[in-house]
Amino acid sequence: MPDALDIEVVYAGPDRQWRVPLKVPAGTTVIEAIEASGLRSCIPMLALDPTSVGVFGRRVAPETPLRDGDRVEIYRPLRADPKELRRARAAEARRRR
């Protein structure tokens, strides 16, 4: 097992994306990597919800230990519920018939 892991922490805002490559000690968790990235201090609107983090598109707990090469992702809330949008489009299509 390596002593240090090469990882990256990413966040996509509405107008900009941040990608912070890091070298962290083995055993570092998702939340520790986010703190080490410094993103929370440079993005004032970043509200970190424990259920809004993941590794390579899969939601994980903040205490999840990282592996070499992992990409930690911070998710932002959806602007609209996809199910509600689908229902509204279907209702509009029915109305047009």
Beta strands, then each sheet from edge to edge (+ up, - down):
strand 1: 4-12
strand 2: 17-25
strand 3: 53-55
strand 4: 58-59
strand 5: 71-74
sheet 1: 2+ 1- 5- 3+ 4-
end
